[in-house]
Amino acid sequence: MITGCQLRAARALLNLDRRSLAELSGLSLPTIQRMESAEGVVGGSVESLMKVINALESAGIKLIGADEASASGGRGVRLIQPDPPEQ
């Protein structure tokens, strides 16, 4: 799943405010605020979690889980940018 820290970091990478993320995900602003304030894994309904995760992934975020391979381990986020067009 996603942690409050990952959610804040992903939003920062996308240069989104909370209201914009709420609109992108179809969730309310208080729901986004509650999710971001979570210490550790975000709780809530699976439907709400999937909405915010799908919105972030559609905007170009790759969530890195605690058990996924990474250089130094741990959870994180990565901004996925398409390759520049060849000229």
N, CA, C and O atoms as a Maestro MAE file, in Angstrom:
{
 s_m_m2io_version
 :::
 2.0.0
}

f_m_ct {
 s_m_title
 :::
 protein
 m_atom[348] {
  # First column is atom index #
  i_m_mmod_type
  r_m_x_coord
  r_m_y_coord
  r_m_z_coord
  i_m_residue_number
  s_m_chain_name
  s_m_pdb_residue_name
  s_m_pdb_atom_name
  i_m_atomic_number
  :::
  1 25 0.834 -1.191 0.000 1 A "MET " " N  " 7
  2 3 0.000 0.000 0.000 1 A "MET " " CA " 6
  3 2 0.875 1.249 0.000 1 A "MET " " C  " 6
  4 15 2.023 1.191 -0.443 1 A "MET " " O  " 8
  5 25 0.372 2.349 0.475 2 A "ILE " " N  " 7
  6 3 1.061 3.638 0.422 2 A "ILE " " CA " 6
  7 2 1.094 4.251 1.821 2 A "ILE " " C  " 6
  8 15 0.159 4.086 2.604 2 A "ILE " " O  " 8
  9 25 2.170 4.951 2.120 3 A "THR " " N  " 7
  10 3 2.287 5.632 3.411 3 A "THR " " CA " 6
  11 2 1.970 7.115 3.239 3 A "THR " " C  " 6
  12 15 1.958 7.639 2.125 3 A "THR " " O  " 8
  13 25 1.716 7.773 4.356 4 A "GLY " " N  " 7
  14 3 1.478 9.209 4.327 4 A "GLY " " CA " 6
  15 2 2.671 9.959 3.754 4 A "GLY " " C  " 6
  16 15 2.501 10.917 3.000 4 A "GLY " " O  " 8
  17 25 3.879 9.529 4.108 5 A "CYS " " N  " 7
  18 3 5.098 10.159 3.580 5 A "CYS " " CA " 6
  19 2 5.198 9.994 2.070 5 A "CYS " " C  " 6
  20 15 5.550 10.939 1.364 5 A "CYS " " O  " 8
  21 25 4.890 8.800 1.569 6 A "GLN " " N  " 7
  22 3 4.928 8.577 0.126 6 A "GLN " " CA " 6
  23 2 3.916 9.467 -0.590 6 A "GLN " " C  " 6
  24 15 4.202 10.016 -1.654 6 A "GLN " " O  " 8
  25 25 2.753 9.600 -0.007 7 A "LEU " " N  " 7
  26 3 1.709 10.418 -0.613 7 A "LEU " " CA " 6
  27 2 2.152 11.877 -0.698 7 A "LEU " " C  " 6
  28 15 1.972 12.518 -1.733 7 A "LEU " " O  " 8
  29 25 2.724 12.401 0.375 8 A "ARG " " N  " 7
  30 3 3.207 13.794 0.368 8 A "ARG " " CA " 6
  31 2 4.346 13.974 -0.631 8 A "ARG " " C  " 6
  32 15 4.403 14.977 -1.343 8 A "ARG " " O  " 8
  33 25 5.257 12.991 -0.680 9 A "ALA " " N  " 7
  34 3 6.393 13.071 -1.606 9 A "ALA " " CA " 6
  35 2 5.921 13.012 -3.061 9 A "ALA " " C  " 6
  36 15 6.408 13.762 -3.907 9 A "ALA " " O  " 8
  37 25 4.982 12.130 -3.344 10 A "ALA " " N  " 7
  38 3 4.466 12.007 -4.708 10 A "ALA " " CA " 6
  39 2 3.792 13.300 -5.142 10 A "ALA " " C  " 6
  40 15 3.970 13.758 -6.270 10 A "ALA " " O  " 8
  41 25 3.026 13.874 -4.246 11 A "ARG " " N  " 7
  42 3 2.339 15.130 -4.562 11 A "ARG " " CA " 6
  43 2 3.348 16.237 -4.829 11 A "ARG " " C  " 6
  44 15 3.158 17.051 -5.732 11 A "ARG " " O  " 8
  45 25 4.432 16.268 -4.037 12 A "ALA " " N  " 7
  46 3 5.464 17.279 -4.226 12 A "ALA " " CA " 6
  47 2 6.172 17.097 -5.571 12 A "ALA " " C  " 6
  48 15 6.441 18.076 -6.267 12 A "ALA " " O  " 8
  49 25 6.476 15.845 -5.940 13 A "LEU " " N  " 7
  50 3 7.122 15.598 -7.236 13 A "LEU " " CA " 6
  51 2 6.261 16.080 -8.397 13 A "LEU " " C  " 6
  52 15 6.779 16.541 -9.415 13 A "LEU " " O  " 8
  53 25 4.970 15.971 -8.242 14 A "LEU " " N  " 7
  54 3 4.046 16.399 -9.294 14 A "LEU " " CA " 6
  55 2 3.686 17.876 -9.192 14 A "LEU " " C  " 6
  56 15 2.971 18.405 -10.043 14 A "LEU " " O  " 8
  57 25 4.179 18.538 -8.155 15 A "ASN " " N  " 7
  58 3 3.879 19.952 -7.918 15 A "ASN " " CA " 6
  59 2 2.363 20.191 -7.826 15 A "ASN " " C  " 6
  60 15 1.823 21.128 -8.414 15 A "ASN " " O  " 8
  61 25 1.707 19.313 -7.073 16 A "LEU " " N  " 7
  62 3 0.261 19.408 -6.862 16 A "LEU " " CA " 6
  63 2 -0.032 19.856 -5.442 16 A "LEU " " C  " 6
  64 15 0.669 19.472 -4.506 16 A "LEU " " O  " 8
  65 25 -1.059 20.661 -5.283 17 A "ASP " " N  " 7
  66 3 -1.527 20.932 -3.930 17 A "ASP " " CA " 6
  67 2 -2.561 19.867 -3.572 17 A "ASP " " C  " 6
  68 15 -2.967 19.075 -4.422 17 A "ASP " " O  " 8
  69 25 -2.979 19.855 -2.325 18 A "ARG " " N  " 7
  70 3 -3.908 18.819 -1.870 18 A "ARG " " CA " 6
  71 2 -5.239 18.865 -2.613 18 A "ARG " " C  " 6
  72 15 -5.821 17.830 -2.939 18 A "ARG " " O  " 8
  73 25 -5.705 20.068 -2.870 19 A "ARG " " N  " 7
  74 3 -6.987 20.221 -3.562 19 A "ARG " " CA " 6
  75 2 -6.919 19.622 -4.972 19 A "ARG " " C  " 6
  76 15 -7.858 18.964 -5.420 19 A "ARG " " O  " 8
  77 25 -5.809 19.856 -5.657 20 A "SER " " N  " 7
  78 3 -5.648 19.311 -7.014 20 A "SER " " CA " 6
  79 2 -5.614 17.785 -6.998 20 A "SER " " C  " 6
  80 15 -6.207 17.141 -7.865 20 A "SER " " O  " 8
  81 25 -4.923 17.204 -6.016 21 A "LEU " " N  " 7
  82 3 -4.899 15.748 -5.907 21 A "LEU " " CA " 6
  83 2 -6.288 15.212 -5.584 21 A "LEU " " C  " 6
  84 15 -6.679 14.161 -6.092 21 A "LEU " " O  " 8
  85 25 -7.026 15.915 -4.756 22 A "ALA " " N  " 7
  86 3 -8.395 15.499 -4.444 22 A "ALA " " CA " 6
  87 2 -9.236 15.475 -5.720 22 A "ALA " " C  " 6
  88 15 -9.995 14.533 -5.950 22 A "ALA " " O  " 8
  89 25 -9.100 16.506 -6.543 23 A "GLU " " N  " 7
  90 3 -9.868 16.559 -7.787 23 A "GLU " " CA " 6
  91 2 -9.450 15.446 -8.751 23 A "GLU " " C  " 6
  92 15 -10.301 14.801 -9.362 23 A "GLU " " O  " 8
  93 25 -8.133 15.222 -8.886 24 A "LEU " " N  " 7
  94 3 -7.641 14.171 -9.777 24 A "LEU " " CA " 6
  95 2 -8.118 12.786 -9.362 24 A "LEU " " C  " 6
  96 15 -8.410 11.939 -10.206 24 A "LEU " " O  " 8
  97 25 -8.194 12.566 -8.066 25 A "SER " " N  " 7
  98 3 -8.551 11.243 -7.563 25 A "SER " " CA " 6
  99 2 -10.054 11.060 -7.341 25 A "SER " " C  " 6
  100 15 -10.521 9.939 -7.139 25 A "SER " " O  " 8
  101 25 -10.797 12.143 -7.379 26 A "GLY " " N  " 7
  102 3 -12.230 12.051 -7.125 26 A "GLY " " CA " 6
  103 2 -12.563 11.885 -5.652 26 A "GLY " " C  " 6
  104 15 -13.643 11.414 -5.298 26 A "GLY " " O  " 8
  105 25 -11.617 12.280 -4.789 27 A "LEU " " N  " 7
  106 3 -11.823 12.208 -3.347 27 A "LEU " " CA " 6
  107 2 -11.987 13.606 -2.773 27 A "LEU " " C  " 6
  108 15 -11.696 14.597 -3.445 27 A "LEU " " O  " 8
  109 25 -12.447 13.686 -1.546 28 A "SER " " N  " 7
  110 3 -12.605 14.996 -0.917 28 A "SER " " CA " 6
  111 2 -11.271 15.483 -0.361 28 A "SER " " C  " 6
  112 15 -10.371 14.691 -0.085 28 A "SER " " O  " 8
  113 25 -11.162 16.797 -0.203 29 A "LEU " " N  " 7
  114 3 -9.961 17.388 0.380 29 A "LEU " " CA " 6
  115 2 -9.697 16.847 1.788 29 A "LEU " " C  " 6
  116 15 -8.552 16.513 2.092 29 A "LEU " " O  " 8
  117 25 -10.718 16.745 2.668 30 A "PRO " " N  " 7
  118 3 -10.457 16.172 3.992 30 A "PRO " " CA " 6
  119 2 -9.924 14.731 3.941 30 A "PRO " " C  " 6
  120 15 -9.140 14.335 4.803 30 A "PRO " " O  " 8
  121 25 -10.342 13.949 2.940 31 A "THR " " N  " 7
  122 3 -9.839 12.574 2.807 31 A "THR " " CA " 6
  123 2 -8.355 12.594 2.471 31 A "THR " " C  " 6
  124 15 -7.581 11.828 3.047 31 A "THR " " O  " 8
  125 25 -7.949 13.457 1.550 32 A "ILE " " N  " 7
  126 3 -6.530 13.577 1.192 32 A "ILE " " CA " 6
  127 2 -5.733 14.042 2.409 32 A "ILE " " C  " 6
  128 15 -4.656 13.510 2.680 32 A "ILE " " O  " 8
  129 25 -6.241 15.015 3.134 33 A "GLN " " N  " 7
  130 3 -5.552 15.508 4.335 33 A "GLN " " CA " 6
  131 2 -5.381 14.393 5.366 33 A "GLN " " C  " 6
  132 15 -4.316 14.260 5.970 33 A "GLN " " O  " 8
  133 25 -6.422 13.600 5.564 34 A "ARG " " N  " 7
  134 3 -6.347 12.495 6.519 34 A "ARG " " CA " 6
  135 2 -5.329 11.461 6.071 34 A "ARG " " C  " 6
  136 15 -4.544 10.968 6.881 34 A "ARG " " O  " 8
  137 25 -5.336 11.130 4.787 35 A "MET " " N  " 7
  138 3 -4.378 10.156 4.263 35 A "MET " " CA " 6
  139 2 -2.944 10.635 4.447 35 A "MET " " C  " 6
  140 15 -2.075 9.867 4.862 35 A "MET " " O  " 8
  141 25 -2.701 11.900 4.140 36 A "GLU " " N  " 7
  142 3 -1.346 12.441 4.252 36 A "GLU " " CA " 6
  143 2 -0.867 12.523 5.699 36 A "GLU " " C  " 6
  144 15 0.337 12.488 5.950 36 A "GLU " " O  " 8
  145 25 -1.771 12.628 6.630 37 A "SER " " N  " 7
  146 3 -1.370 12.755 8.032 37 A "SER " " CA " 6
  147 2 -1.083 11.404 8.688 37 A "SER " " C  " 6
  148 15 -0.657 11.346 9.842 37 A "SER " " O  " 8
  149 25 -1.316 10.325 7.951 38 A "ALA " " N  " 7
  150 3 -1.081 8.984 8.500 38 A "ALA " " CA " 6
  151 2 0.401 8.780 8.803 38 A "ALA " " C  " 6
  152 15 1.272 9.138 8.010 38 A "ALA " " O  " 8
  153 25 0.658 8.207 9.948 39 A "GLU " " N  " 7
  154 3 2.021 7.796 10.283 39 A "GLU " " CA " 6
  155 2 2.107 6.318 9.928 39 A "GLU " " C  " 6
  156 15 1.484 5.477 10.577 39 A "GLU " " O  " 8
  157 25 2.871 6.014 8.910 40 A "GLY " " N  " 7
  158 3 2.924 4.651 8.416 40 A "GLY " " CA " 6
  159 2 1.936 4.466 7.279 40 A "GLY " " C  " 6
  160 15 1.601 5.416 6.571 40 A "GLY " " O  " 8
  161 25 1.473 3.233 7.112 41 A "VAL " " N  " 7
  162 3 0.586 2.897 6.001 41 A "VAL " " CA " 6
  163 2 -0.756 3.599 6.175 41 A "VAL " " C  " 6
  164 15 -1.322 3.626 7.268 41 A "VAL " " O  " 8
  165 25 -1.256 4.168 5.078 42 A "VAL " " N  " 7
  166 3 -2.525 4.885 5.079 42 A "VAL " " CA " 6
  167 2 -3.661 3.890 5.263 42 A "VAL " " C  " 6
  168 15 -3.717 2.856 4.596 42 A "VAL " " O  " 8
  169 25 -4.555 4.218 6.171 43 A "GLY " " N  " 7
  170 3 -5.744 3.404 6.374 43 A "GLY " " CA " 6
  171 2 -6.895 3.963 5.564 43 A "GLY " " C  " 6
  172 15 -6.745 4.989 4.900 43 A "GLY " " O  " 8
  173 25 -8.012 3.321 5.606 44 A "GLY " " N  " 7
  174 3 -9.181 3.793 4.885 44 A "GLY " " CA " 6
  175 2 -9.730 2.706 3.991 44 A "GLY " " C  " 6
  176 15 -9.273 1.564 4.013 44 A "GLY " " O  " 8
  177 25 -10.712 3.082 3.209 45 A "SER " " N  " 7
  178 3 -11.328 2.083 2.329 45 A "SER " " CA " 6
  179 2 -10.385 1.771 1.170 45 A "SER " " C  " 6
  180 15 -9.627 2.624 0.708 45 A "SER " " O  " 8
  181 25 -10.457 0.533 0.721 46 A "VAL " " N  " 7
  182 3 -9.640 0.098 -0.408 46 A "VAL " " CA " 6
  183 2 -9.983 0.929 -1.641 46 A "VAL " " C  " 6
  184 15 -9.099 1.278 -2.424 46 A "VAL " " O  " 8
  185 25 -11.248 1.242 -1.811 47 A "GLU " " N  " 7
  186 3 -11.688 2.033 -2.964 47 A "GLU " " CA " 6
  187 2 -11.019 3.410 -2.976 47 A "GLU " " C  " 6
  188 15 -10.546 3.859 -4.020 47 A "GLU " " O  " 8
  189 25 -10.978 4.080 -1.823 48 A "SER " " N  " 7
  190 3 -10.333 5.402 -1.738 48 A "SER " " CA " 6
  191 2 -8.835 5.298 -1.978 48 A "SER " " C  " 6
  192 15 -8.257 6.127 -2.681 48 A "SER " " O  " 8
  193 25 -8.208 4.286 -1.400 49 A "LEU " " N  " 7
  194 3 -6.774 4.101 -1.611 49 A "LEU " " CA " 6
  195 2 -6.462 3.861 -3.083 49 A "LEU " " C  " 6
  196 15 -5.494 4.410 -3.610 49 A "LEU " " O  " 8
  197 25 -7.270 3.052 -3.741 50 A "MET " " N  " 7
  198 3 -7.039 2.765 -5.156 50 A "MET " " CA " 6
  199 2 -7.254 4.011 -6.012 50 A "MET " " C  " 6
  200 15 -6.553 4.206 -7.006 50 A "MET " " O  " 8
  201 25 -8.203 4.846 -5.642 51 A "LYS " " N  " 7
  202 3 -8.434 6.081 -6.396 51 A "LYS " " CA " 6
  203 2 -7.214 6.989 -6.346 51 A "LYS " " C  " 6
  204 15 -6.801 7.534 -7.370 51 A "LYS " " O  " 8
  205 25 -6.636 7.154 -5.159 52 A "VAL " " N  " 7
  206 3 -5.486 8.051 -5.044 52 A "VAL " " CA " 6
  207 2 -4.254 7.425 -5.702 52 A "VAL " " C  " 6
  208 15 -3.476 8.130 -6.344 52 A "VAL " " O  " 8
  209 25 -4.069 6.129 -5.552 53 A "ILE " " N  " 7
  210 3 -2.926 5.456 -6.191 53 A "ILE " " CA " 6
  211 2 -3.049 5.533 -7.710 53 A "ILE " " C  " 6
  212 15 -2.069 5.830 -8.393 53 A "ILE " " O  " 8
  213 25 -4.225 5.273 -8.242 54 A "ASN " " N  " 7
  214 3 -4.432 5.348 -9.695 54 A "ASN " " CA " 6
  215 2 -4.208 6.757 -10.222 54 A "ASN " " C  " 6
  216 15 -3.634 6.934 -11.297 54 A "ASN " " O  " 8
  217 25 -4.658 7.761 -9.474 55 A "ALA " " N  " 7
  218 3 -4.450 9.154 -9.897 55 A "ALA " " CA " 6
  219 2 -2.965 9.482 -9.938 55 A "ALA " " C  " 6
  220 15 -2.495 10.120 -10.880 55 A "ALA " " O  " 8
  221 25 -2.225 9.051 -8.922 56 A "LEU " " N  " 7
  222 3 -0.786 9.317 -8.895 56 A "LEU " " CA " 6
  223 2 -0.071 8.591 -10.029 56 A "LEU " " C  " 6
  224 15 0.782 9.173 -10.700 56 A "LEU " " O  " 8
  225 25 -0.412 7.332 -10.245 57 A "GLU " " N  " 7
  226 3 0.234 6.566 -11.313 57 A "GLU " " CA " 6
  227 2 -0.099 7.149 -12.685 57 A "GLU " " C  " 6
  228 15 0.766 7.190 -13.560 57 A "GLU " " O  " 8
  229 25 -1.327 7.597 -12.883 58 A "SER " " N  " 7
  230 3 -1.713 8.216 -14.156 58 A "SER " " CA " 6
  231 2 -0.960 9.516 -14.404 58 A "SER " " C  " 6
  232 15 -0.725 9.903 -15.549 58 A "SER " " O  " 8
  233 25 -0.585 10.186 -13.317 59 A "ALA " " N  " 7
  234 3 0.151 11.458 -13.426 59 A "ALA " " CA " 6
  235 2 1.655 11.241 -13.570 59 A "ALA " " C  " 6
  236 15 2.401 12.201 -13.766 59 A "ALA " " O  " 8
  237 25 2.111 9.977 -13.474 60 A "GLY " " N  " 7
  238 3 3.527 9.704 -13.698 60 A "GLY " " CA " 6
  239 2 4.321 9.289 -12.480 60 A "GLY " " C  " 6
  240 15 5.549 9.369 -12.495 60 A "GLY " " O  " 8
  241 25 3.661 8.850 -11.433 61 A "ILE " " N  " 7
  242 3 4.349 8.430 -10.213 61 A "ILE " " CA " 6
  243 2 4.436 6.911 -10.157 61 A "ILE " " C  " 6
  244 15 3.462 6.217 -10.446 61 A "ILE " " O  " 8
  245 25 5.592 6.404 -9.788 62 A "LYS " " N  " 7
  246 3 5.803 4.977 -9.510 62 A "LYS " " CA " 6
  247 2 6.013 4.848 -8.016 62 A "LYS " " C  " 6
  248 15 6.964 5.410 -7.473 62 A "LYS " " O  " 8
  249 25 5.145 4.121 -7.347 63 A "LEU " " N  " 7
  250 3 5.291 3.874 -5.911 63 A "LEU " " CA " 6
  251 2 6.228 2.699 -5.711 63 A "LEU " " C  " 6
  252 15 6.096 1.674 -6.379 63 A "LEU " " O  " 8
  253 25 7.164 2.840 -4.802 64 A "ILE " " N  " 7
  254 3 8.127 1.789 -4.500 64 A "ILE " " CA " 6
  255 2 7.781 1.224 -3.137 64 A "ILE " " C  " 6
  256 15 7.853 1.929 -2.130 64 A "ILE " " O  " 8
  257 25 7.405 -0.046 -3.102 65 A "GLY " " N  " 7
  258 3 7.023 -0.702 -1.859 65 A "GLY " " CA " 6
  259 2 8.230 -1.077 -1.028 65 A "GLY " " C  " 6
  260 15 9.354 -1.102 -1.529 65 A "GLY " " O  " 8
  261 25 8.002 -1.367 0.228 66 A "ALA " " N  " 7
  262 3 9.074 -1.726 1.158 66 A "ALA " " CA " 6
  263 2 9.806 -2.982 0.718 66 A "ALA " " C  " 6
  264 15 10.988 -3.146 1.021 66 A "ALA " " O  " 8
  265 25 9.123 -3.868 0.008 67 A "ASP " " N  " 7
  266 3 9.738 -5.131 -0.386 67 A "ASP " " CA " 6
  267 2 10.250 -5.132 -1.826 67 A "ASP " " C  " 6
  268 15 10.674 -6.174 -2.326 67 A "ASP " " O  " 8
  269 25 10.216 -3.979 -2.499 68 A "GLU " " N  " 7
  270 3 10.696 -3.900 -3.877 68 A "GLU " " CA " 6
  271 2 12.184 -3.588 -3.907 68 A "GLU " " C  " 6
  272 15 12.725 -2.962 -2.995 68 A "GLU " " O  " 8
  273 25 12.821 -4.027 -4.953 69 A "ALA " " N  " 7
  274 3 14.256 -3.776 -5.109 69 A "ALA " " CA " 6
  275 2 14.513 -2.292 -5.346 69 A "ALA " " C  " 6
  276 15 13.887 -1.669 -6.203 69 A "ALA " " O  " 8
  277 25 15.435 -1.744 -4.582 70 A "SER " " N  " 7
  278 3 15.903 -0.382 -4.786 70 A "SER " " CA " 6
  279 2 17.328 -0.308 -4.248 70 A "SER " " C  " 6
  280 15 17.757 -1.186 -3.499 70 A "SER " " O  " 8
  281 25 18.049 0.715 -4.621 71 A "ALA " " N  " 7
  282 3 19.472 0.815 -4.269 71 A "ALA " " CA " 6
  283 2 19.711 0.726 -2.765 71 A "ALA " " C  " 6
  284 15 20.644 0.055 -2.325 71 A "ALA " " O  " 8
  285 25 18.883 1.393 -1.980 72 A "SER " " N  " 7
  286 3 19.124 1.383 -0.538 72 A "SER " " CA " 6
  287 2 17.954 0.818 0.256 72 A "SER " " C  " 6
  288 15 17.960 0.899 1.485 72 A "SER " " O  " 8
  289 25 16.970 0.258 -0.395 73 A "GLY " " N  " 7
  290 3 15.836 -0.347 0.294 73 A "GLY " " CA " 6
  291 2 14.853 0.686 0.801 73 A "GLY " " C  " 6
  292 15 15.089 1.890 0.693 73 A "GLY " " O  " 8
  293 25 13.759 0.218 1.349 74 A "GLY " " N  " 7
  294 3 12.744 1.096 1.906 74 A "GLY " " CA " 6
  295 2 11.740 1.566 0.863 74 A "GLY " " C  " 6
  296 15 11.901 1.356 -0.339 74 A "GLY " " O  " 8
  297 25 10.713 2.202 1.369 75 A "ARG " " N  " 7
  298 3 9.649 2.722 0.510 75 A "ARG " " CA " 6
  299 2 10.092 4.014 -0.163 75 A "ARG " " C  " 6
  300 15 11.028 4.674 0.286 75 A "ARG " " O  " 8
  301 25 9.407 4.364 -1.246 76 A "GLY " " N  " 7
  302 3 9.715 5.612 -1.919 76 A "GLY " " CA " 6
  303 2 8.764 5.879 -3.058 76 A "GLY " " C  " 6
  304 15 7.779 5.166 -3.253 76 A "GLY " " O  " 8
  305 25 9.075 6.925 -3.812 77 A "VAL " " N  " 7
  306 3 8.323 7.287 -5.004 77 A "VAL " " CA " 6
  307 2 9.322 7.666 -6.082 77 A "VAL " " C  " 6
  308 15 10.424 8.135 -5.796 77 A "VAL " " O  " 8
  309 25 8.924 7.459 -7.303 78 A "ARG " " N  " 7
  310 3 9.773 7.825 -8.438 78 A "ARG " " CA " 6
  311 2 8.891 8.513 -9.463 78 A "ARG " " C  " 6
  312 15 7.783 8.058 -9.746 78 A "ARG " " O  " 8
  313 25 9.387 9.613 -10.018 79 A "LEU " " N  " 7
  314 3 8.682 10.306 -11.079 79 A "LEU " " CA " 6
  315 2 9.073 9.656 -12.398 79 A "LEU " " C  " 6
  316 15 10.245 9.645 -12.773 79 A "LEU " " O  " 8
  317 25 8.092 9.123 -13.088 80 A "ILE " " N  " 7
  318 3 8.332 8.464 -14.369 80 A "ILE " " CA " 6
  319 2 8.143 9.497 -15.468 80 A "ILE " " C  " 6
  320 15 7.069 10.080 -15.616 80 A "ILE " " O  " 8
  321 25 9.193 9.711 -16.225 81 A "GLN " " N  " 7
  322 3 9.098 10.650 -17.334 81 A "GLN " " CA " 6
  323 2 9.330 9.891 -18.625 81 A "GLN " " C  " 6
  324 15 10.225 9.050 -18.703 81 A "GLN " " O  " 8
  325 25 8.533 10.179 -19.632 82 A "PRO " " N  " 7
  326 3 8.728 9.492 -20.889 82 A "PRO " " CA " 6
  327 2 10.077 9.879 -21.500 82 A "PRO " " C  " 6
  328 15 10.588 10.974 -21.267 82 A "PRO " " O  " 8
  329 25 10.641 8.960 -22.282 83 A "ASP " " N  " 7
  330 3 11.885 9.259 -22.987 83 A "ASP " " CA " 6
  331 2 11.644 10.421 -23.950 83 A "ASP " " C  " 6
  332 15 10.576 10.520 -24.555 83 A "ASP " " O  " 8
  333 25 12.643 11.303 -24.090 84 A "PRO " " N  " 7
  334 3 12.479 12.395 -25.055 84 A "PRO " " CA " 6
  335 2 12.390 11.846 -26.478 84 A "PRO " " C  " 6
  336 15 13.006 10.828 -26.791 84 A "PRO " " O  " 8
  337 25 11.634 12.511 -27.326 85 A "PRO " " N  " 7
  338 3 11.508 12.008 -28.695 85 A "PRO " " CA " 6
  339 2 12.849 12.054 -29.407 85 A "PRO " " C  " 6
  340 15 13.649 12.968 -29.208 85 A "PRO " " O  " 8
  341 25 13.078 11.040 -30.246 86 A "GLU " " N  " 7
  342 3 14.327 10.993 -31.018 86 A "GLU " " CA " 6
  343 2 14.234 11.979 -32.171 86 A "GLU " " C  " 6
  344 15 13.177 12.167 -32.773 86 A "GLU " " O  " 8
  345 25 15.377 12.606 -32.462 87 A "GLN " " N  " 7
  346 3 15.383 13.583 -33.556 87 A "GLN " " CA " 6
  347 2 16.361 13.188 -34.606 87 A "GLN " " C  " 6
  348 15 16.508 13.888 -35.608 87 A "GLN " " O  " 8
  :::
 }
 m_bond[347] {
  # First column is bond index #
  i_m_from
  i_m_to
  i_m_order
  :::
  1 1 2 1
  2 2 3 1
  3 3 4 2
  4 3 5 1
  5 5 6 1
  6 6 7 1
  7 7 8 2
  8 7 9 1
  9 9 10 1
  10 10 11 1
  11 11 12 2
  12 11 13 1
  13 13 14 1
  14 14 15 1
  15 15 16 2
  16 15 17 1
  17 17 18 1
  18 18 19 1
  19 19 20 2
  20 19 21 1
  21 21 22 1
  22 22 23 1
  23 23 24 2
  24 23 25 1
  25 25 26 1
  26 26 27 1
  27 27 28 2
  28 27 29 1
  29 29 30 1
  30 30 31 1
  31 31 32 2
  32 31 33 1
  33 33 34 1
  34 34 35 1
  35 35 36 2
  36 35 37 1
  37 37 38 1
  38 38 39 1
  39 39 40 2
  40 39 41 1
  41 41 42 1
  42 42 43 1
  43 43 44 2
  44 43 45 1
  45 45 46 1
  46 46 47 1
  47 47 48 2
  48 47 49 1
  49 49 50 1
  50 50 51 1
  51 51 52 2
  52 51 53 1
  53 53 54 1
  54 54 55 1
  55 55 56 2
  56 55 57 1
  57 57 58 1
  58 58 59 1
  59 59 60 2
  60 59 61 1
  61 61 62 1
  62 62 63 1
  63 63 64 2
  64 63 65 1
  65 65 66 1
  66 66 67 1
  67 67 68 2
  68 67 69 1
  69 69 70 1
  70 70 71 1
  71 71 72 2
  72 71 73 1
  73 73 74 1
  74 74 75 1
  75 75 76 2
  76 75 77 1
  77 77 78 1
  78 78 79 1
  79 79 80 2
  80 79 81 1
  81 81 82 1
  82 82 83 1
  83 83 84 2
  84 83 85 1
  85 85 86 1
  86 86 87 1
  87 87 88 2
  88 87 89 1
  89 89 90 1
  90 90 91 1
  91 91 92 2
  92 91 93 1
  93 93 94 1
  94 94 95 1
  95 95 96 2
  96 95 97 1
  97 97 98 1
  98 98 99 1
  99 99 100 2
  100 99 101 1
  101 101 102 1
  102 102 103 1
  103 103 104 2
  104 103 105 1
  105 105 106 1
  106 106 107 1
  107 107 108 2
  108 107 109 1
  109 109 110 1
  110 110 111 1
  111 111 112 2
  112 111 113 1
  113 113 114 1
  114 114 115 1
  115 115 116 2
  116 115 117 1
  117 117 118 1
  118 118 119 1
  119 119 120 2
  120 119 121 1
  121 121 122 1
  122 122 123 1
  123 123 124 2
  124 123 125 1
  125 125 126 1
  126 126 127 1
  127 127 128 2
  128 127 129 1
  129 129 130 1
  130 130 131 1
  131 131 132 2
  132 131 133 1
  133 133 134 1
  134 134 135 1
  135 135 136 2
  136 135 137 1
  137 137 138 1
  138 138 139 1
  139 139 140 2
  140 139 141 1
  141 141 142 1
  142 142 143 1
  143 143 144 2
  144 143 145 1
  145 145 146 1
  146 146 147 1
  147 147 148 2
  148 147 149 1
  149 149 150 1
  150 150 151 1
  151 151 152 2
  152 151 153 1
  153 153 154 1
  154 154 155 1
  155 155 156 2
  156 155 157 1
  157 157 158 1
  158 158 159 1
  159 159 160 2
  160 159 161 1
  161 161 162 1
  162 162 163 1
  163 163 164 2
  164 163 165 1
  165 165 166 1
  166 166 167 1
  167 167 168 2
  168 167 169 1
  169 169 170 1
  170 170 171 1
  171 171 172 2
  172 171 173 1
  173 173 174 1
  174 174 175 1
  175 175 176 2
  176 175 177 1
  177 177 178 1
  178 178 179 1
  179 179 180 2
  180 179 181 1
  181 181 182 1
  182 182 183 1
  183 183 184 2
  184 183 185 1
  185 185 186 1
  186 186 187 1
  187 187 188 2
  188 187 189 1
  189 189 190 1
  190 190 191 1
  191 191 192 2
  192 191 193 1
  193 193 194 1
  194 194 195 1
  195 195 196 2
  196 195 197 1
  197 197 198 1
  198 198 199 1
  199 199 200 2
  200 199 201 1
  201 201 202 1
  202 202 203 1
  203 203 204 2
  204 203 205 1
  205 205 206 1
  206 206 207 1
  207 207 208 2
  208 207 209 1
  209 209 210 1
  210 210 211 1
  211 211 212 2
  212 211 213 1
  213 213 214 1
  214 214 215 1
  215 215 216 2
  216 215 217 1
  217 217 218 1
  218 218 219 1
  219 219 220 2
  220 219 221 1
  221 221 222 1
  222 222 223 1
  223 223 224 2
  224 223 225 1
  225 225 226 1
  226 226 227 1
  227 227 228 2
  228 227 229 1
  229 229 230 1
  230 230 231 1
  231 231 232 2
  232 231 233 1
  233 233 234 1
  234 234 235 1
  235 235 236 2
  236 235 237 1
  237 237 238 1
  238 238 239 1
  239 239 240 2
  240 239 241 1
  241 241 242 1
  242 242 243 1
  243 243 244 2
  244 243 245 1
  245 245 246 1
  246 246 247 1
  247 247 248 2
  248 247 249 1
  249 249 250 1
  250 250 251 1
  251 251 252 2
  252 251 253 1
  253 253 254 1
  254 254 255 1
  255 255 256 2
  256 255 257 1
  257 257 258 1
  258 258 259 1
  259 259 260 2
  260 259 261 1
  261 261 262 1
  262 262 263 1
  263 263 264 2
  264 263 265 1
  265 265 266 1
  266 266 267 1
  267 267 268 2
  268 267 269 1
  269 269 270 1
  270 270 271 1
  271 271 272 2
  272 271 273 1
  273 273 274 1
  274 274 275 1
  275 275 276 2
  276 275 277 1
  277 277 278 1
  278 278 279 1
  279 279 280 2
  280 279 281 1
  281 281 282 1
  282 282 283 1
  283 283 284 2
  284 283 285 1
  285 285 286 1
  286 286 287 1
  287 287 288 2
  288 287 289 1
  289 289 290 1
  290 290 291 1
  291 291 292 2
  292 291 293 1
  293 293 294 1
  294 294 295 1
  295 295 296 2
  296 295 297 1
  297 297 298 1
  298 298 299 1
  299 299 300 2
  300 299 301 1
  301 301 302 1
  302 302 303 1
  303 303 304 2
  304 303 305 1
  305 305 306 1
  306 306 307 1
  307 307 308 2
  308 307 309 1
  309 309 310 1
  310 310 311 1
  311 311 312 2
  312 311 313 1
  313 313 314 1
  314 314 315 1
  315 315 316 2
  316 315 317 1
  317 317 318 1
  318 318 319 1
  319 319 320 2
  320 319 321 1
  321 321 322 1
  322 322 323 1
  323 323 324 2
  324 323 325 1
  325 325 326 1
  326 326 327 1
  327 327 328 2
  328 327 329 1
  329 329 330 1
  330 330 331 1
  331 331 332 2
  332 331 333 1
  333 333 334 1
  334 334 335 1
  335 335 336 2
  336 335 337 1
  337 337 338 1
  338 338 339 1
  339 339 340 2
  340 339 341 1
  341 341 342 1
  342 342 343 1
  343 343 344 2
  344 343 345 1
  345 345 346 1
  346 346 347 1
  347 347 348 2
  :::
 }
}
